[in-house]
Amino acid sequence: MGKAAFFIVFIWSAVATAKPLDVYGQWRFRGEIEPSFTKTLVLLPMRSEKDSSRLTELKSQGFTCVYADRNLYRCVKMTQEKWTPSPAHRDKVAALLKGKDFEIEKDPGEPQIITSGDSAVQWSYPGRVYNARGKTDSVIYWELDGGLNKLQFEIKREPFWPFFTSADKMNLVVTVTETEQMKRTQFYYDAIFTKE
C-alpha cells in the first residue's frame, strides 16, 4: 500500500472512531435564554380590494404567500433578527422547563457507531437520561458537520433534542407562541443548560 493510500485510510479510521463529547453529568437551566429565530404566519381572506392591498404589503415585507383555498392566502415569514426577550417570554420559558433539568448518567461500555456519512455520524450512547418526570434507556448521539452535537431521547413519550457546541454547554430549543386574530408568531429560543 502506498504512503498516500495509507494516510487516507489512517485519516478515515481516525474520523470514524472519534469519540462523542463527554456530556455525562447534571445539567441545570438557570434562566438564560438566547433568541434564535421567529416564524410568523398570517392567514388573509381575500374579500375586498383592501385585502389585495394587504397581500401586496405582506409580500413587500418579506412574507411568502400562497393560495390555500376558499379565497384564503397563507403568508409565512421567518427571520433571524435578534430581539430582547420580554419578561413574559422569560416566565413562559421557565414554566415550560420546570422540572426538566437533566442528569445524564454513564453506563458501562463505549459509544457504538450506528451510521456514518459525509455530514453526520450517529452513535448509540451508553447511558440513561433522567429528569423529574422519569428516565429513558435509549440515547442516540448525533455528530453533525460544523461542530454541532445533538442527543436524541424521549422521557414519558416527550421527545428531546438538546444540542452542544462544547462539553459544558447544552442548548434546548423552546418555542413561545403569540396569537393575534389571524396572525401567529412563534419565537424560538435556545434555553441554556450548564453542567454542575
Rosetta silent file (secondary structure, phi, psi, omega in degrees, C-alpha in Angstrom):
SEQUENCE: MGKAAFFIVFIWSAVATAKPLDVYGQWRFRGEIEPSFTKTLVLLPMRSEKDSSRLTELKSQGFTCVYADRNLYRCVKMTQEKWTPSPAHRDKVAALLKGKDFEIEKDPGEPQIITSGDSAVQWSYPGRVYNARGKTDSVIYWELDGGLNKLQFEIKREPFWPFFTSADKMNLVVTVTETEQMKRTQFYYDAIFTKE
SCORE:     score description
SCORE:     0.000 S_00000001
   1 L     0.000  130.921  179.625    0.000    0.000    0.000 S_00000001
   2 L   -68.958  164.001 -178.714    1.396    3.405   -0.994 S_00000001
   3 H   -61.747  -40.677 -178.695    2.019    6.175    1.539 S_00000001
   4 H   -63.511  -45.152 -179.464   -0.876    8.279    0.193 S_00000001
   5 H   -64.275  -40.845  179.594   -3.335    5.376    0.405 S_00000001
   6 H   -63.243  -41.478 -179.723   -2.153    4.506    3.921 S_00000001
   7 H   -62.663  -41.708  179.171   -2.559    8.150    5.021 S_00000001
   8 H   -63.582  -44.190  179.003   -6.120    8.264    3.624 S_00000001
   9 H   -63.796  -40.040  179.672   -7.045    5.035    5.428 S_00000001
  10 H   -63.135  -46.257  179.321   -5.475    6.355    8.660 S_00000001
  11 H   -62.000  -46.758  179.820   -7.429    9.625    8.468 S_00000001
  12 H   -58.678  -42.231 -179.807  -10.719    7.790    7.705 S_00000001
  13 H   -65.032  -39.942 -179.773  -10.148    5.454   10.662 S_00000001
  14 H   -64.486  -41.573  179.206   -9.435    8.359   12.998 S_00000001
  15 H   -67.255  -43.782 -175.238  -12.604   10.159   11.923 S_00000001
  16 H   -67.519  -25.568 -177.045  -14.741    7.019   12.093 S_00000001
  17 L  -107.675    7.238  176.733  -13.566    6.170   15.613 S_00000001
  18 L   -59.669  139.057 -176.081  -13.538    9.689   17.137 S_00000001
  19 L   -85.731  149.654  172.830  -15.463    9.658   20.405 S_00000001
  20 L   -64.288  164.616  174.678  -18.523   11.837   21.140 S_00000001
  21 L   -59.610  149.020  174.045  -18.267   14.682   23.641 S_00000001
  22 L   -84.015   98.873 -178.267  -18.384   13.678   27.310 S_00000001
  23 L  -109.841   16.630  177.628  -21.770   15.153   28.260 S_00000001
  24 L   -68.313  147.097  177.770  -22.392   12.976   31.307 S_00000001
  25 E   134.222 -171.105  179.497  -23.421   14.818   34.467 S_00000001
  26 E   -99.238  131.420 -178.343  -26.159   17.075   35.845 S_00000001
  27 E  -117.485  128.368 -176.344  -27.489   19.850   33.632 S_00000001
  28 E  -121.790  137.691  172.195  -29.397   22.801   35.093 S_00000001
  29 E   -92.334  125.027 -176.137  -31.434   25.562   33.454 S_00000001
  30 E  -117.375   22.764  174.523  -30.781   28.837   35.288 S_00000001
  31 E    94.920   -2.020 -178.796  -32.988   31.191   33.268 S_00000001
  32 E   -83.370  125.261  176.186  -30.564   32.092   30.468 S_00000001
  33 E  -131.611  147.715  178.109  -32.194   32.181   27.021 S_00000001
  34 E  -123.253  126.264  176.385  -30.888   33.333   23.643 S_00000001
  35 E   -60.980  138.332 -179.890  -33.205   34.420   20.808 S_00000001
  36 E  -112.314  -66.235  177.036  -32.775   32.194   17.749 S_00000001
  37 E  -159.309  166.700  176.254  -35.416   32.997   15.105 S_00000001
  38 E  -122.084  152.901  174.731  -39.086   33.833   14.642 S_00000001
  39 E  -132.121  120.891 -177.680  -41.736   32.367   12.366 S_00000001
  40 E  -115.483  131.041  177.480  -44.839   34.421   11.620 S_00000001
  41 E  -117.409  127.780  175.461  -47.968   33.077    9.945 S_00000001
  42 E  -121.305  125.423  173.497  -50.711   35.387    8.646 S_00000001
  43 E   -97.637  124.068 -173.443  -53.986   33.995    7.260 S_00000001
  44 E  -125.694  105.463  174.479  -55.504   36.520    4.876 S_00000001
  45 E   -74.201  141.272 -178.394  -59.008   36.073    3.434 S_00000001
  46 L  -101.853   94.966 -177.516  -59.491   37.883    0.102 S_00000001
  47 L  -118.666  -12.220 -175.382  -62.836   39.656    0.368 S_00000001
  48 L  -156.151  174.244  177.246  -62.108   43.174   -0.818 S_00000001
  49 H   -63.101  -32.697  178.241  -59.652   45.497   -2.532 S_00000001
  50 H   -61.948  -37.970  177.981  -58.268   46.306    0.918 S_00000001
  51 H   -67.275  -36.981  176.956  -57.309   42.645    1.357 S_00000001
  52 H   -63.413  -39.950  177.351  -55.498   42.712   -2.006 S_00000001
  53 H   -65.476  -38.204  178.194  -53.526   45.735   -0.828 S_00000001
  54 H   -64.732  -38.218  177.487  -52.687   43.923    2.417 S_00000001
  55 H   -62.064  -45.163  178.218  -51.412   40.932    0.422 S_00000001
  56 H   -61.798  -40.118  179.358  -49.112   43.219   -1.571 S_00000001
  57 H   -64.014  -44.214  179.271  -47.914   44.825    1.666 S_00000001
  58 H   -62.176  -41.822  178.952  -47.109   41.473    3.281 S_00000001
  59 H   -62.904  -38.211  179.465  -45.122   40.387    0.224 S_00000001
  60 H   -68.627  -22.190  178.489  -43.147   43.637    0.334 S_00000001
  61 L   -87.425    2.535  176.930  -42.317   42.886    3.982 S_00000001
  62 L    98.691    7.571  176.725  -40.724   39.560    3.011 S_00000001
  63 L   -76.772  143.964  170.627  -43.653   37.198    3.536 S_00000001
  64 E   -99.381  118.626 -174.029  -44.058   34.240    1.194 S_00000001
  65 E  -114.989  131.715  177.349  -47.765   33.970    0.364 S_00000001
  66 E  -129.217  147.267  178.889  -49.515   31.006   -1.229 S_00000001
  67 E   -73.704  125.331  178.985  -53.164   30.500   -2.052 S_00000001
  68 E   -89.346  -81.251  173.860  -54.680   27.953    0.338 S_00000001
  69 E  -168.705  166.664  177.170  -58.348   27.583   -0.575 S_00000001
  70 L    50.262   47.811  177.822  -61.680   29.409   -0.440 S_00000001
  71 L    59.980   34.700  179.843  -60.084   32.792   -1.185 S_00000001
  72 E  -119.336  129.073  175.509  -57.638   32.406    1.696 S_00000001
  73 E  -103.538  144.190  177.418  -53.911   33.172    1.472 S_00000001
  74 E  -113.537  114.798 -176.137  -51.342   31.739    3.838 S_00000001
  75 E  -114.526  129.287 -176.012  -48.367   34.081    4.335 S_00000001
  76 E  -128.920  140.858  176.161  -45.224   32.980    6.205 S_00000001
  77 E  -141.375  133.004  174.500  -42.069   34.820    7.153 S_00000001
  78 E  -116.334  140.620  179.731  -39.016   33.593    9.046 S_00000001
  79 E  -142.355  146.648  177.074  -36.398   35.956   10.421 S_00000001
  80 L  -108.786   16.432  175.327  -33.209   35.605   12.429 S_00000001
  81 L   -63.180  133.580 -177.615  -33.174   39.208   13.613 S_00000001
  82 L   -79.846  152.445  179.364  -32.301   39.215   17.308 S_00000001
  83 L  -142.392  164.990  176.739  -34.622   40.712   19.911 S_00000001
  84 L   -90.731  120.836 -179.717  -34.630   41.235   23.657 S_00000001
  85 L   -60.624  133.884  178.518  -36.762   38.580   25.401 S_00000001
  86 L   -76.782  158.783  174.900  -39.660   40.123   27.293 S_00000001
  87 H   -56.091  -36.611  178.937  -40.279   39.260   30.975 S_00000001
  88 H   -63.348  -40.213  178.433  -43.428   37.415   29.860 S_00000001
  89 H   -66.856  -41.416  178.658  -41.380   35.245   27.483 S_00000001
  90 H   -60.273  -42.699  178.968  -38.798   34.532   30.178 S_00000001
  91 H   -64.270  -39.399 -179.613  -41.578   33.447   32.547 S_00000001
  92 H   -65.207  -44.384  178.965  -43.121   31.234   29.846 S_00000001
  93 H   -63.237  -43.206  178.891  -39.809   29.506   29.086 S_00000001
  94 H   -60.201  -39.520  178.583  -39.170   28.971   32.806 S_00000001
  95 H   -67.423  -40.220  179.682  -42.639   27.403   33.150 S_00000001
  96 H   -64.400  -31.667 -174.737  -42.068   25.148   30.128 S_00000001
  97 L   -99.850    5.206  179.552  -38.759   23.922   31.549 S_00000001
  98 L   -61.662  128.512  179.934  -39.870   23.467   35.146 S_00000001
  99 L    77.048   11.767 -177.052  -38.796   20.025   36.307 S_00000001
 100 L  -115.142   23.952  165.677  -36.791   19.420   33.137 S_00000001
 101 L   -65.083  151.309 -172.362  -33.255   19.696   34.434 S_00000001
 102 E  -121.076  147.727  166.623  -31.398   16.604   33.252 S_00000001
 103 E  -121.435  121.205  178.030  -28.982   14.078   34.622 S_00000001
 104 E  -103.735  111.434 -173.297  -27.093   12.116   32.005 S_00000001
 105 E  -102.838  134.049 -179.176  -25.737    9.005   33.695 S_00000001
 106 E   -82.255  133.426  171.270  -22.985    6.910   32.177 S_00000001
 107 L   -97.734  160.207  173.436  -23.484    3.190   31.752 S_00000001
 108 L   -60.180  147.526  178.205  -20.603    0.729   31.371 S_00000001
 109 L   114.385  173.774 -177.784  -19.450    0.416   27.795 S_00000001
 110 L  -116.228  152.335  173.709  -18.367    2.620   24.946 S_00000001
 111 L   -58.026  142.199 -179.710  -20.388    4.576   22.342 S_00000001
 112 E  -121.077  132.888  179.417  -21.020    2.494   19.216 S_00000001
 113 E   -70.536  129.989  174.970  -21.389    3.916   15.710 S_00000001
 114 E   -93.864  -52.069  176.149  -24.786    3.149   14.157 S_00000001
 115 E  -141.499  152.249  179.192  -24.308    5.000   10.867 S_00000001
 116 E  -139.137  124.573  179.231  -21.566    7.190    9.458 S_00000001
 117 L  -133.155 -172.575 -177.605  -21.901    9.551    6.495 S_00000001
 118 L   -67.391  -34.428 -173.923  -20.301   12.643    4.994 S_00000001
 119 L  -111.960   -5.694 -177.949  -22.304   15.123    7.075 S_00000001
 120 E  -157.771  147.059  170.973  -23.274   13.136   10.194 S_00000001
 121 E  -123.034  132.565 -178.853  -22.255   10.269   12.455 S_00000001
 122 E  -112.386  127.089 -177.528  -24.915    8.564   14.580 S_00000001
 123 E  -117.385  148.662  164.042  -23.895    6.818   17.787 S_00000001
 124 E   -88.234  119.641 -170.970  -25.644    4.591   20.297 S_00000001
 125 L   -99.555  120.305 -177.862  -24.755    6.378   23.543 S_00000001
 126 L   -74.748  106.621  179.614  -24.296    4.191   26.652 S_00000001
 127 E   165.392  172.721  176.566  -26.245    5.906   29.369 S_00000001
 128 E  -124.339  151.723  175.178  -29.594    6.999   30.744 S_00000001
 129 E  -116.111  129.949 -179.993  -31.139   10.437   30.949 S_00000001
 130 E  -117.883  147.490  161.159  -33.219   11.345   33.995 S_00000001
 131 E  -146.085 -171.557 -175.083  -35.384   14.309   34.900 S_00000001
 132 L   -63.515  -18.373 -177.005  -38.229   14.896   37.364 S_00000001
 133 L   -92.403  -18.060 -178.293  -40.687   13.137   35.044 S_00000001
 134 E   157.087 -152.854 -177.618  -38.804    9.899   34.504 S_00000001
 135 E  -146.532  167.515  174.073  -35.925    8.354   32.577 S_00000001
 136 E  -128.346  149.545  178.251  -35.006    6.913   29.238 S_00000001
 137 L  -105.088   -2.986 -176.764  -32.960    3.821   28.462 S_00000001
 138 L  -127.134  121.707  179.898  -32.147    4.697   24.869 S_00000001
 139 L  -129.849  127.992  175.524  -29.964    7.643   23.862 S_00000001
 140 E  -108.527  136.420  179.913  -28.799    8.457   20.347 S_00000001
 141 E  -113.539  128.258  179.204  -25.884   10.862   19.817 S_00000001
 142 E  -111.573  126.455  173.570  -25.567   12.822   16.554 S_00000001
 143 E  -109.112  112.539 -171.822  -22.271   14.367   15.480 S_00000001
 144 E  -109.509  160.933  175.078  -23.029   16.839   12.686 S_00000001
 145 H   -55.675  147.914  176.660  -20.992   18.945   10.286 S_00000001
 146 H    87.307    6.568  176.590  -19.898   22.291   11.662 S_00000001
 147 H    83.523   14.011 -179.906  -19.127   21.013   15.166 S_00000001
 148 E   -92.769  133.096  179.849  -22.743   20.608   16.279 S_00000001
 149 E  -124.229  135.590 -178.112  -23.551   17.634   18.517 S_00000001
 150 E  -129.765  149.775  166.843  -27.073   16.501   19.470 S_00000001
 151 E  -106.241  153.028  177.273  -28.682   13.954   21.731 S_00000001
 152 E  -133.131  120.413  178.261  -31.982   12.286   20.843 S_00000001
 153 E  -160.229  168.396  176.759  -34.169   10.684   23.509 S_00000001
 154 E  -128.477  141.729  171.102  -37.693   10.512   24.926 S_00000001
 155 E  -127.510  120.308 -176.871  -38.947   10.718   28.509 S_00000001
 156 L    53.022   43.472  178.436  -42.586    9.735   29.039 S_00000001
 157 L    67.952    8.602  175.170  -43.104    9.983   25.250 S_00000001
 158 E   -95.791  119.142 -177.751  -41.864   13.585   25.206 S_00000001
 159 E   -79.045  145.135  176.533  -39.043   13.938   22.637 S_00000001
 160 E  -131.605  138.936  177.436  -35.916   15.934   23.419 S_00000001
 161 L  -132.550   61.064  178.232  -33.162   17.081   21.022 S_00000001
 162 L   -66.954  148.648  178.503  -30.646   19.050   23.116 S_00000001
 163 E  -127.252  157.887 -173.090  -27.550   20.195   21.261 S_00000001
 164 E  -130.015  136.957  168.288  -23.997   21.000   22.322 S_00000001
 165 E  -107.123  -10.600  173.028  -21.304   23.282   20.948 S_00000001
 166 E  -154.278  172.150 -175.906  -18.999   22.259   23.812 S_00000001
 167 L   -77.177   -5.973 -177.747  -18.975   19.677   26.599 S_00000001
 168 L  -120.440   14.815  178.600  -20.088   22.226   29.229 S_00000001
 169 E  -142.017  120.088  179.783  -22.984   23.985   27.477 S_00000001
 170 E  -116.173  132.615  178.092  -26.261   22.349   26.444 S_00000001
 171 E  -112.665  139.298  175.629  -28.951   24.151   24.442 S_00000001
 172 E  -128.464  125.474 -178.139  -32.585   23.112   24.201 S_00000001
 173 E   -76.007  129.082 -179.933  -34.897   24.802   21.689 S_00000001
 174 E  -128.900  141.053 -177.512  -38.076   26.187   23.286 S_00000001
 175 E  -115.027  134.106  172.089  -40.955   27.934   21.495 S_00000001
 176 E  -116.155  128.963 -174.918  -43.183   30.725   22.779 S_00000001
 177 E  -112.227  133.984  173.336  -46.277   31.468   20.666 S_00000001
 178 E  -118.328  132.574 -178.181  -48.219   34.736   20.425 S_00000001
 179 E  -122.460  135.553  179.140  -51.577   34.809   18.619 S_00000001
 180 E  -142.521  102.945 -177.694  -53.483   37.858   17.436 S_00000001
 181 L    51.740 -112.088 -176.301  -56.647   37.278   15.359 S_00000001
 182 L   -96.572   20.875 -177.476  -55.408   35.812   12.043 S_00000001
 183 E  -126.740  134.753  177.691  -51.711   36.159   12.946 S_00000001
 184 E  -132.946  126.401  177.804  -49.476   33.750   14.859 S_00000001
 185 E  -118.239  128.496  176.629  -45.836   34.392   15.733 S_00000001
 186 E  -107.018  125.486  178.823  -43.583   31.696   17.143 S_00000001
 187 E  -103.420  118.793 -178.481  -40.463   32.853   18.986 S_00000001
 188 E   -98.819  126.301 -179.963  -37.724   30.226   19.085 S_00000001
 189 E  -119.959  147.199  166.254  -35.259   30.408   21.965 S_00000001
 190 E   -92.982  112.826  174.650  -32.155   28.452   22.865 S_00000001
 191 E   -85.778  125.731 -172.754  -32.514   27.661   26.570 S_00000001
 192 E   -93.784  124.232  174.341  -29.029   27.331   28.049 S_00000001
 193 E  -108.950  139.725  177.049  -28.269   24.492   30.456 S_00000001
 194 E  -117.606  151.598 -176.971  -24.956   24.363   32.316 S_00000001
 195 E   -86.066  134.382  177.114  -23.215   21.347   33.800 S_00000001
 196 L   -88.246    0.000    0.000  -22.800   21.137   37.572 S_00000001
